[in-house]
C-alpha cells in the first residue's frame, strides 16, 4: 500500500510567514497611495530626498507604534485564517487518508477471501480429478476383466473350442452370468453393452431364447445411451432382441424392435455398410412369418437371401440363417421340396463354419428332418433326426425348447415309418417340456397337442385324440387372429379325426371352414390348401354328396401333385383319399 505523506508546518514558521505577508501587504499599500512625484528611487541621495519632501498628513501624525499595532491585528487575523485553512486541509487530508486506508483494507480483505475461495475450489477440483482418475483406473480394470470373461465365454461356445481352452460351454455361461452380476454397475456402459450381447448370444446358441431375450432388450436400452441413433451397435442389439423374442414365442413384442433394426440397417446400407441388412431382413421376415403375414415374410426373406449371397460369397453364418428362415417359410407354404433343398444348403454351410456340436447345426438338422419326412423320405430322415436329438441333448444341459423340438421331430419320423408306439413317449415328453417352459397358451404347445393327437389316433385312442385336437384348436383361436394358417390347420386335423370316429356333420362344418379360410390368404396353390380340400371332400362323401366330393378331390390331388412328388406324405395321403372317394360302391348282395 502506498504511504501517504503529510506536510505539517510548525507554528513559528506559520507565524513568520503570516507576518511577512502582512508587512509586505502594508508597505505595498502605502506605496501605492504616493504620487509619482512623491516616490523616490531607493538609490537617490539623501539630499535629493530632502529636496522633495514627502507630504505628510496634516491632521495627524502616524507613529511607529500605531503601525505595529495595526499590523499585529492584521497578522493575527490572517494567521487565524491560515491556521484554520491548514487545519481544514489537514482534516481533509486525514479523512482522505482514512478513506484510502479503509478502501485498501476492504480490497485486501476481498482479495484474501477470493484467494481462499480459489484455493478451496482448486483443492476440491484436484480431489475430484484424483477420484475420477482412481475410478477410471478401477473401471478400466473391471472392463479388462469383463472383456477377458467375454472372450473366454465366446471361445467356449463350441465343443472344439471348449476342449482347446480347457473349459465348457456351461462354465462359460456361468462365468458370464457371474461377471454380469458382479460388474454390471461398475463396468463402463460400453463394456456392459458388450457383456449383455455376449451372454445373450451364448444363451441363444444354446437354445435358451427365453432367457436371452431380456438381456438383448436391456442391451438395446444401453445402446441408446452410448451409441448414436443410427449406429451399427443399436441395429445389432435391436435385431438380436427381436430374434430372441420371436424365438421365445413373443412375435408381437418383437415386431417394433425388428422394424427399428431394419430401418437402421437400410440407412446403413445406403451409406455403404450392408452387413447388418442381412440379419435385419432375416429377423423381420421371421417375425412376419410368426405373425401369419406370409406374403410380407416371403418378400423380406427372399431379399435377405439375395443380399447375403451378394455380400458373403463364401459360407457365412448370416447367409446360412437367411437360407434357414426362407426354408421355414417354404414349410409353412407347404413347399416341402424347396424347404428340403434350402435346409440342406444351410446345414452344409453351417457344418463348414463350425465343427462339432452347435445349436445352429442342430437347427438345420431338425429342419431337414421335417422336410424330408414331408416329401416321403422318412428312411433318410430317421438317422438325421437321431443325430439332431443326440446333439441337442449334449448342448442342452437343462430342459430347452430346442430339445423338445428335437424329440418331436424324431417322434414324427417314427410315426410316419409306422411305429406310433415308439413315437408316443417322445411326443409326450415334448409336450411336457413345452408346457413347463412356455406355460399357458403358446403356438408350440398347440402343435405338440396336435402331434400327440395324431399318434393317439394311430394307436386307435380316438377319444384321447379328439380331446387333444379340441384343446389345440381352442388354443390356436385364442392365440391367432380369427383367420390364420394355424387355426385352419387345427380345423382340418379336427375334421379328419371327427370323420374317422363317425361325427360326419361336425367334420363337414370344420373342413369347409378350414378350406374357406385358407383360400382367403394362402397362395392359389399350396399343400395346406390341398389337404383342407381333400378333407372337405371326405366330409362331403360321408354325408352323401358324392359328385361334389369327386370334383373337389380331383382338384386337391392335382394341386398336391403339382407341388410335390406322389411319395410325399401329404400328396400320398390326398391320393389315398381320392382312391376312397372315387372307388365304386360295393355291389349289393341279396
Secondary structure, DSSP 8 states (H G I E B T S, - for coil): ----------HHHHHHHHHHHHHHHHHHHHHHTS-TTT---TTS-HHHHHHT-----SS----HHHHHHHHHHHHHHHHHHHHHHHHHHHHHHHHHHHHHHHHHHHHHHHHHHHHHHHHHHHHHHHHHHHHHHHHHHHHHHHHHHHHHHHHHHHHTSSHHHHHHHT--HHHHHHHHHHHHHHHTTTS-HHHHHHHHHHHHHHHHHTT-HHHHHHHHHHHHHHHHHHS-TT-HHHHHHHHHHHHHHHHTT-HHHHHHHHHHHHHHHHHHHHTT--HHHHHHHHHHHHHHHHTT-HHHHHHHHHHHHHHHHHH-SS--HHHHHHHHHHHHHHHHTT-HHHHHHHHHHHHHHHHHH--S--HHHHHHHHHHHHHHHHTT-HHHHHHHHHHHHHHHHHH-SS--HHHHHHHHHHHHHHHHTT-HHHHHHHHHHHHHHHHHHH-SS-HHHHHHHHHHHHHHHHTT-HHHHHHHHHHHHHHHHHHS-SS-HHHHHHHHHHHHHHHHTT-HHHHHHHHHHHHHHHHHHS-SS-HHHHHHHHHHHHHHHHTT-HHHHHHHHHHHHHHHHHHS-TTSHHHHHHHHHHHHHHS-------
